[in-house]
Structure formats: C-alpha cells, structure tokens
C-alpha cells in the first residue's frame, strides 16, 4: 500500500467545499441548470411565505409581537426561512432569502434573491436554526442592499427588533436604525454578530425564477418583472 498518498483532512475538505459553495453563489449557473434554479427559487419563495406567516402570527412571542408594526412601516423586508446560529450552510441554501420592497401605494414587489454569508457569523455546521426577518426602514437602507454585495456594519445602523432580553418592547416603533432584525430566537443576531456579513445576490435564482437575466433593482424598485407564484408571499406582507 502506498502511504505517500495524501489523505485530505476534515479541515481541508471543509475549505474545499466552502470554496465551491462561494463560487456557486458568486457566478451564474450554466444554461442546463436554469430550470433547477427556478424550481429552487420557487421553493424558497414558498418557504419564505410560510415563515413570515408564522412569524406574524406569533403574537405571544415577545421577540415577534411588534413585527407586524415594523413590517407595516418598512420600506422593504428581507426574509430568511432558515439561518444557522453562528454560521451558514455551505452553498448558501440554509442562508438564502428574499428581498421585497414596498411602493408608495402600499403594494409589495416580487422577490429578489439573496444569500446571507460570511463576516463574523463565520462557518459552522449545526447549531440553532431560526427564521429571520429584516425590516428595512429607510430608503438608504434599501439602496445599500441593492448595491452589489451589501455588508452589515458600514454606514447603516442595524438593531435587534424592539425587544431586549428580559424587558418589554415599546408599544410604538423607534426608527433610529436603518434595519431591524426579528428572529424566532431572541437575540440571534444581536450586538455585533452581523458585522461584516454580506447580502450576496443570487443571480442564477433570479434568472431561473423570471426566465431571463434581471437585477434586484429591476424587480423590487422598477417592477419590471413578476411571477404569480409569489402572490402568497406578497399577500402575507399586507399587514
């Protein structure tokens, strides 16, 4: 037996898998994969609709009881149906979500697709899975997200929703922050845990879902593209 062959360690295998996952997120899929990406995108939209419905209905959970008030006043929302505490799943599936913006008439756009990855969240397989909704309260917050690969911790302020551990939330919103995070686990993204984390556009999902190459701004601001499969999600946000 040839013992000179190098057997990759678990750390090396993890690093290679991560590299492949990042490459998959950053680039667009080949033509043969578009149908698959479209199905994955549609499934994600369904998961997001279920997640936000459950979160908005959780009136007895202190961390979520004022979510509907913030959604009603938000300029946009980002919904992630499953994010691992302290990490994300290689390839971005576990950290994938959608962005929808609200127009002046109160109607919600169709979804653009994003992945939350990197930063101090780090790489960790396992841990607590939670549904997360980010309410974007300002035009500046939305513009920053629509810029390529938005990162937390820059000029924008991000706060855990109007709830502090062991205290009662205020009955009215305090719009000091550009973005608020609400999670089914209290304090999941509190403090500086999001510093450096990036919202990365999932171009292949958007192309698969809308049938052509599109940008997030064309979907959520210019309203040039739509997909009736997202009607349930859009309706769930009409609070």
Secondary structure, 3 states (H helix, E strand, C coil): CCCCCCCCCHHHHHHHHHHHHHHHHHCCCCHHHHHHHHHHHHHHHHHHHHHHHHHHHCCCCCCCCCHHHHHHHCCEEEEEEEEECCCCCCCCHHHEEEEEEECCCCCECCCEEEEEECHHHCCCCCCCEEEEEEEECCHHHHHHHHCCCEECCCCCCEEECCCCCCCCCCCCCCCCCCEEEEECCCCCCCCCCCCCCEEEECHHHHHHHHCCCCCHHHHHCCCCCCCHHHHHHHHHCCC
